């Protein structure tokens, strides 16, 4: 099999309701691939802003910003009909100064080197801020998974591991689920890697619970967003979560868990919820547990008896609430609708890149506090780290321990955010403060390790 390896420069950018969530995330990735400028994505705007504040040694800056390795392979797969197809596959490893590379695997027709490079760099900044001892990576295969049978999907996943076995592994680069991949794919990766390299449950995270997975993984993103919201509101906004009203934009795994935990464990009033198809509103508060059951049974949000169906277009943002939490796809708050968000007291960017840079700038100008994705979206990657730790220890963590440690990591990260912000007289946005924390930690590690 032919393999092409190249080392080139690159920087930054990112990388719902039942089946609608899969369509929404897939279309989100397609938009990212077609609208992001080559090499520099939205995240680069924020990284550059932070770099302008810091006095970075040019050599350290180069080491931190450029990917360490980029791999492209061609996967040849025999199909069920007897034909043979070839698919382009990638793995970009951005920076491992803090620990092994870590990042998801995407199966999507729009996968290419540019977007893998950008998504890998975003993981680096997020891990550094959250003090998770990983470096950013990202991989994928340029394929439409809807065209594959289950047997062909398994062949493709196993071939990906076989082709990249020299650059992935429990101490090198740990894959995870992402767009169009799931715990089923992670089980195949675990099995294939173990066949090639020996028993290694820590070689991949996001595995089924009964196959060396971790309890609480499904709710990790939402729980992390809820904990992050609590820190933001009590320590920055000086408001209680209990009794405050929230709009949740997106009701897939992230949005539904965020809403449920905010309501059931913190006393929040969730007054509105939208997904890619419909929306529902109740100024007295929605029963989120009942709403989740309604959706799980195939019901639409607009038909939920505990609320009033409303449009899921930009007019959803006009509804009255204290806090907006975008939990859907990237770019949902943009220059065309950000003016509708000026009545909110704050916005929690639970979904990656939910706010475009121009929308973020408008919110800053109007003094609307924003809790950025680099922090608010950290729950899943932290619990993924816990799964890797428990696999290396060959034990199973209890759910209470997972929740407690997730809370501690996010609280510590918010401490770092506030300390950084206070150095500049609180004039610094939390987003810029987050990138400053991440860049400083990477710079310090590069200097101590002697990479300059």
PyMOL commands that set and color helices and strands:
alter all, ss='L'
color gray80, all
select helices_A, chain A and resi 19-35+42-53+58-65+113-130+145-147+150-164+183-197+201-203+220-237+253-266+288-296+301-303+314-318+338-341+357-365+373-376+379-393+399-422+430-449
alter helices_A, ss='H'
color red, helices_A
select strands_A, chain A and resi 3-6+69-78+84-93+101-107+135-141+173-177+245-249+269-274+279-281+308-310+323-326+346-349+369-371
alter strands_A, ss='S'
color yellow, strands_A
deselect
rebuild
show_as cartoon
